């Protein structure tokens, strides 16, 4: 299965080419993608990750729940959405974030812009595209 983001960028190729070891450490590709997305954005909801990866939301939610059960992530409800972030009280978060930092920084900047293209805020009124 090849994952492409909403702009058609082949995320699998970029991540495997850049490092590929996180999948082996965390057990599967969805875990790798979720942690990298959380590292980049700070907090996210499952539908944003699923939309960006153009995949079903169920495996994303299942992986987020596993990380939450393990204590690596925490979640809060905002409106009807559940938002996930790293658990600042977990002793495991610091080493996990360090692994993610190394992997994240190994991805060339122009490739990061392609992978992490979710808009987090609305555009200012009147600002040109």
C-alpha positions in Angstrom: 0.0 0.0 0.0 1.4 3.4 -1.0 0.3 6.4 1.0 0.0 9.7 -0.7 -1.0 12.9 1.0 -3.9 15.2 -0.1 -1.6 16.8 -2.7 -0.6 13.5 -4.3 2.9 13.4 -2.8 4.2 9.8 -2.3 4.8 9.9 1.5 6.0 6.3 1.6 8.8 7.0 -0.8 10.0 10.1 1.0 9.9 8.5 4.5 11.5 5.2 3.4 14.1 7.1 1.4 14.9 9.4 4.3 15.1 7.0 7.1 12.6 4.0 7.3 13.8 2.8 10.7 10.9 4.2 12.7 8.5 1.7 11.2 10.6 -1.1 12.6 10.9 0.6 16.0 7.2 1.5 16.4 5.8 -1.6 14.7 4.0 -0.3 11.6 3.7 2.6 9.1 0.7 4.2 10.7 2.5 4.5 14.1 5.4 6.1 12.3 3.2 8.6 10.4 1.1 9.5 13.4 4.1 10.2 15.6 5.8 12.3 12.9 2.6 14.3 12.3 2.2 14.9 16.1 5.9 15.9 16.3 5.4 18.4 13.5 2.0 19.9 14.5 2.1 19.4 18.3 -1.5 18.2 18.5 -3.9 16.7 15.9 -7.2 14.9 15.6 -7.5 11.5 13.9 -9.5 12.8 10.9 -6.7 15.3 10.0 -4.1 12.6 9.8 -6.4 10.3 7.9 -7.4 13.0 5.5 -3.7 14.0 4.9 -2.7 10.4 4.3 -5.9 9.7 2.3 -6.6 6.6 4.3 -9.4 5.3 6.5 -9.8 6.9 9.9 -10.3 3.6 11.9 -6.6 2.4 11.8 -5.5 5.9 12.7 -7.9 6.0 15.7 -6.8 2.5 16.8 -3.2 3.5 16.8 -3.8 6.7 18.6 -5.7 4.8 21.3 -2.8 2.3 21.6 -0.4 5.2 22.2 -2.8 6.7 24.7 -3.1 3.4 26.6 0.7 3.2 26.7 0.8 6.7 28.2 2.8 8.3 25.4 -0.2 10.4 24.2 -3.0 12.2 26.0 -6.3 13.3 24.5 -8.9 16.0 25.1 -12.3 16.6 23.6 -12.8 19.9 21.7 -16.3 20.1 20.5 -17.0 16.8 18.8 -13.4 16.0 18.1 -10.8 14.2 20.2 -7.4 16.0 19.9 -4.2 14.1 20.7 -0.8 15.4 21.9 2.3 14.0 23.6 1.9 13.3 27.3 4.2 15.7 29.1 4.1 13.6 32.3 5.3 10.4 30.7 8.9 9.4 31.1 8.9 7.8 27.7 8.0 10.9 25.7 11.4 12.5 25.9 13.3 9.6 24.3 10.5 9.1 21.7 10.5 12.8 20.8 14.3 12.6 20.5 14.0 9.7 18.0 11.4 11.6 16.1 13.5 14.7 16.0 16.4 12.8 14.4 14.1 11.2 11.8 12.2 14.5 11.2 15.4 16.5 10.7 16.7 13.8 8.3 13.8 14.6 5.9 14.9 17.5 3.5 13.0 20.7 4.2 11.4 20.8 0.8 10.1 17.2 1.3 8.7 18.2 4.8 6.7 20.9 3.2 5.1 18.4 0.9 4.4 15.8 3.6 3.1 18.2 6.3 0.8 20.4 4.2 -2.3 20.5 6.5 -3.5 24.1 7.0 -3.9 24.7 10.7 -5.6 28.1 10.7 -8.0 29.9 8.4 -6.4 32.4 6.0 -6.6 36.0 7.0 -9.6 37.8 5.4 -8.5 39.5 2.2 -5.1 37.8 2.0 -4.2 36.8 -1.5 -3.7 33.1 -2.3 
